């Protein structure tokens, strides 16, 4: 009895924060069983697969203009982006970055009253990412880290030459490592303004060191995580930005929706890992604090490892329980990525086998990985939508008192103690709709890619059958994880 009480106290301490991380605001009961939503989405995907396969009967159906490469003379594009506009945007971007870092160092330690948490996690990583999917990769123009490098070059530093040869085999692995580190900070470290500012300052130093050692162009392409991240999201947009031979002069052109994914020239297996981590990290963020995931450790794994400890005291047992729980949670992030990679490569291998394609599995995996970007994007939107809306509500008060010092620069009234609750019925059905639309877009993009990769229409259709099964599985997993938070919230409300 004494040990059970002790174990309950340990569990309560470990789970007290996680329970509030990504839950719905109020209990909500689905109007129909979850399996009906799943079957309906599956049916829509199958019907759409057949319709798209019929429409794209020939490669001519997806003929797209050849991609324009950066550094070439730009002609006949819709318009130029004025230098004054670029200057204003870059100044604003670097100003916001500096504000974020400074606020964390000198402002309030409370993440709810310091603006730097909202500026980075909400406005930048969420809001700006969603905007990028609509207006294109604006980050390539306004990157504050590139602006800092420009300033340093103006002061005499030379980032144009490489002092160390970059191993091309690494590809985008430096950017992927930075991505993993970012999610690690989000999920497993103290959510404090100081930690965030320290991380951003360290990342800025890494950018400078990487650009100095490997050359600016190489590091920005392969190591600057945010540039890679926003370029992949921006590939979905109907707008592309091209830098002309004239320094700091940009042009934009309109293009077909999602055509940037099909025509994107970037190819390296590390990008496959990057795209799959975009998927798996969001899934794990939604899964790691659910009762299902926690029960695996507390009800199953703990029973397997406890006999190895022998007759240790309560204090030592507490240390071991917390240690292995920490290992379980952190390793889950990497293991889920490994699972997604393994399943994806298996699907590609099956597609290659049934379609009798000469290309290697690695080559096909690189080509079709970009078709998963719309799915990764809608997963992100559905998972963080309520958090985004909630934080946007308090943004005016954070702007009025950015450092949490009790200021009221905008002369606002007192922050309400409680805002109106969100309509969970609307939120749920919007999430279901977004997941379905994202998967339909991926089915369409995968068809377009297959017609470029394969020699015949039959081969193209055969390659897409395993991909369709994969996307149906992704749909089911996405809906299931969203429903876990609904049931968890109902259980909490029921006591």
N, C-alpha and C positions, 0 to 999 in steps of 0.2 A: 504493500500500500504506500509506503514511504517513497519507494522508487517511482511509482506511477505519478504521485503528486509532483515529484521533482521533474519527471519527464514532461508533464503538462506545463510546468513553469518555463522550461527551456523552449518548448514549442511555441508558447505564447509570446515569448520575447523575440523569437526569430521571425514570427509571422505577423507581428503587430503592424509593421510598416507595409509589408507586401499586400495586405488585405485591401489597402486603399489605393493601390497603384493605378489600376485600370478597370475600375468597376463602374457599372451604370449608376446613375444618380438615385433612381428609385426602382423598386421591384417591378418587373414587367413579365407577364405571362404571355407566351406566344399564342396567337389566336388559333393556330393549327400546329400539329406536331412538326418537329424539326425535320423529320425524314421526308415530309411532303415538300418543304422548301428545297431539300437536297435533290429529290427526284425531279422537281420542276426545273431546277437549274441544269441538271444533267440532260434532261430532255431538250432544253433550249440549246445546249452546246452541241448535241448530236444533230439536231435539225439544222443549226447554223453551219456545222461542219459539212453537211450534205449540200446545203445551198451555196456555200462559198466554193466548195469543190466543183460544183456545176458551173458557177459563174467564171471562175478562173480556169477556163477550159484550155487556154493556151498561154504561153509565156508573154504574149503580147498584151494580155490583160493587165499585167503588172509592170509594163515598161515604164521605167522611171528615168528622169534625167540623170546624167552622170554627175556624181558628187563633185562639187567645187572644192579644190584643195586650198588650205590656208597659204597665204604668201603669193598667190597668183593675182594677176590683174583682174579686177572685177568689172564686168560689163553687163548692161541690160538687167540689173537688179532693180527691185522696186524703189529703193531709196537708200541714201547714205545716212549713217548716224553721225550727226554733227559733232565736231570736236568739243564744242562747248557742252553739249549734252553728255558726252563721255566724261569730260572733266568733272561736271557736277555729280554724276553718278559715282565716279571713283572717289571723289572727296567724301560723299555721303557714306560710302561703304567703309572706307578706312576710318572715318569718324565714329561710326557705329561699333566697329571692332575695338577701337581704343576705349570708347565708353564702356563697352562690355567688360574689358579687362580691368580698367580703372575702378569701375563700380564694385567689382568683386574684391579688390584689394582694400579699398578705403570705405566702402559702403557697409550697410547692415549685413550681419551674418545670417539673417533670416531670409531664406530663399523666396518667401512669399512677398517680401517688401523690397527686395533688391531687384532692380530692373534687368540685371545681366542674365539671370536665368530665363526670363521671358524673351529677351532679345535673341539669345542664342538658340535655346531649345524649341521655342514656339515660332517666333517670327522668321528666323533664319532656316533652321533645319526642317520645319514643317511648312509654314506659310510661303517662304520663298521657293521651296521645292515644288509646291503645288502651282505656284505662279509660273515657274519655269516650264512646266508641262504645257502651259498655254502660250506663253510669249517666247519660248525658246531659251537657249543657253546664254542668258544675259550675264551670268557669272563670269564667262570667258572674257567679257569686256570690263567688268567692274571689280574683279578679284582684288581684295585689299592686300593680299600677300604679293601679288604681282606689282601692285602700286608701290608697296614698300621696296621691292627690288628696283623699280624704276627710280625711286628717290635715292637709293644707295648708289646706283649707277651714275646718277647726276652728280653725286658727291665724289665720284672717282673710283668706286669699287667696280670690278669687272666680273660679271657673272656669265659672260658670253662663251667662255672657253671651259672645257672640262679638264680638271686637274687629276681626276681618277676616271678610268674607263668604266662605263656602266655595263655590267653583264646583261646582254639582251635577253638571256634566258630567264632572268628575273621578271621581265615584263612589268606588270602592274602590281606585283607583290608588295612593294613599299606602300602603295595607296591602300591595298587591302589590309595590311597590318595596321595602318592608321585608322581604318574603318572599324576593325575589330577592337582596337583600343578605345575608340569613341563609344561603342556600344557597351564595352566593359565598364567604362566610367559611368555611363547612364544607369546600368543595372546593378553594379556591385560596389560602387564607392559612395561615400557620403555626398548627398545632394546639397552642396553648399556653394554660395557664390565664390568663396575663396578658392575652392578646389577647381571650379570651372575656369576662373581667371588664370590659375596656375597652369592648367592644362593648355589653355589657349596661348599663353606666353611660351610654354615649352614647345608647342607645335610651331609657333612662329619662328623660334630658334632653329627647329629642325628644317623648316623651309629654307632659311638662310644658309644653313650648313650644307644641305643637299644641293642647293643651287650653286654654292661656291665650289663644292667638290666635283659635282657631276656636270655642271653647266646648267644654266637656267632652263633652256628648252627641254633638256632630258628630264630634269626633276619635275618641272611643271607637268610634263606629259605622263610620267610614270609614278611619281611619288606624291604629288599634291592631291590628297584624297578628295577634297571638296570639288576640285576641277573635274576629276573623273566622275564623281557622283552626279554632279549637275549636268555634265555633258551627256550622260546616259539618259537622264530624265528628259533633258531638252531635245533628245533625238525623237521623242514622240510628237513634239510640237509642230504646228504648220508654219513655223518661222525658223529660218536659219540665219546665222550671222557669220560673215566671212571677212577676214582681215585682208586688206589689199596690200600691195607692195609699198604704198605710202604709209609711213610709220603712224600708228595711232589713228588710222582711218578705217572705219568699219562700215560695211554695207549689210543690209538685210534683204532677204528675198522670201517670198511665200513658196510653199511647197505642199505636197499632199500630206495629209495627216498620217503619221507613223512612217512616212517614207524615209525619214532619217535613220530609223532602226534598220531598214532593209538595205540602205545604201552605205551605212557606216563602214568606213574602211578599216577600223581598228580590229585587229585579230590577234589574240594571244590567249592561251588557256587560262592565264591568271584572271582574265576578264570573265571567264566562265565562273570562276570561284567568286569573283566580285558580285556578279549578278545574282548568283545563288545565295550569297550572304545577304543581299538586299531582301531576299525572300525569307530565309531561315531566321535571320535576326529579329525581324518583325514578328514572325510566328512564335519564336521563343519568348519574346517580350510579353506576348499575350498568354503564353502557356505557363511560364515559370512560376507564376504566383497563383495558379488555379489549384483547387483541391485535388484534382486528378493527378497533377504532376507532383504535388507535395506528398500525396499518399504513397506514391511509388517509393519514396525514401522512407517515410515514417512507418509504413505498414509492411514493406517488403525488404528493401535493401538493408534497413537498420537491423532487422531480424537475422540477416545473413552475416553481417559483420560484427554484431555484438558478441557472439561466442569467442571471437578472436581476442577480445580484450581481457578475458579471464576475470579474476576477482579483484577488480579495481574499485577504489572508493568513489563516492558520489562526485567529488570535485574533479577527479580524473575522468570519470565517465562523462561529465558535463563538457569538459574540454574536447573529448573525442567525438561526442555527438555533434557539437558545433563545428569542429574541424571537418568531419566527413560530410556534414550538410553543406558547408561552404564548397568543398570539392565537388559535390554533386551538382550544385547550382551553377558553378562556373564551368565545369567540364561540359555541362549540358549545352551551352552555347556553341562550343566547338563540335561536339558530337552530332548535334542536329545539322550543322553545316556539312559534316562528313556524310550523314545520311542522305541529305538532299543531293549532294554530288554523286554518291553511289547510285541512287535511284535514277537520276538524270542520265548518267552515263549508260546505265542498263537500258533505259528507254531508247537512247540514241543507237546503242548496239543492236537492239531488236529492229529498229527502223532501218538500219543499214542492211541487216540480214534479210528482212522480208522484201525490201525494195531492190536488193542486189546492186547496191551502189559501190563504186570503186573507191570513193574517198574514204579516208581513215575515220575511225570513231572520234579521235581528237579534233580533226578538221570539221566534222559535222557538228560536234558539240560546240565548237567556237561559233559556227555559223548560226545555229538555232538558239543559242543562249539569249540573244537579244530579243527573241520573241517572248521571253518571260518578263521583260521589263514592265509591260502594262499590268501584269498580275502583281508584281512586286509593288508597283505604284499604288494600285487600289487597295492592297493589303495595308499599306502604310496609312492611306487616307481613312479607311474604315476603323483601323485600330486607334488612331490618335484624334479622330474627329471631335469627340466630346471634350478631350483635353484642350484642343485648339480653341474651341468655342468658349470654354470656361475661362481660359487665360486671356482671351481677347476682351472679355468683359471688363477685366480690371486694368487693362492697358492704359487708359487715360490717367488713372490715379498713379500708376507706376511712372508715367512720363512726367507727372506733376511733382513726384518725389522720387527721382531715380535712384538715389543712394539710401533711401529708407531712413532719412534723418528728420522726418517730420515736416518737410517743406510742403508748400502748396503753390508751385510756380504758375500753374494754370488757373488758380483761384477756383477750384472745383468744390462742390459740396462734399460732405462726408461720404466715404465709401460705404455702400449699403452692407449691412450685416449678412444679408442673404439675397441672392438673385433668384429669379423665377426658375423653377425646375424645367429641364429640357423635356420635350415630348419623346419618351422612349419608344413609342410605337413608330413615330416618324424616323427616329434614329435607326432603329432595327431594320426597317424596310428600305431605308436609304442604303444601309450597309449591304444588305442582300443585293440590291440593284447594282451598286457599284462593283461588287465582286463579280456579278454576272457579266456586266459590261466589260470589265477588265479582262475576263477570260475570253469573251467573244472577240475582243480586239486581238488578243494573243493568238487565237485560232486563225484569224484573218492574216495576221503578220506571218505566222508560221507557214501558211499556204503560199504567201508571196515569196518567202525565202526558199521554200522547197521548189518552186518553179524556176528559180535561178540556179539552184544546186543540181537539180535532176535533169536528165535528158528528155524524159517523156512525161506526159501527164499522168500515166499510170504509176510511174515511180514516185512522182510528187504526192499522189494520193496515198500510196502505200506508206510512205514515210510519216504521214500525218496521223495514221491510225494509232500508233503507240503514243504520239504526242497528245492526241485527243484524250486517251486514257489518263495520261499524266495530268492534264489540265482538269479533267473531271475529279481526279483525286485531290488536286489543289483546292478546287471549289469546295469539296466536302470537308476537307480539313479546316479551311477558312471559316466556313459557317459553323462547324462544330466548336471551334475555339471561341468564336463570338458568343455562342450559346452557353458555353461554360461560365462566362461572366454573368449572364442572366441568371442561371440556376444558383450560382454562388451568392448573388445579391439577394435572391429569394430566401435562401437558407439563412443568411444573416438577418434578414428582416423577420423571419419566423422564429429567431432566437435559437 
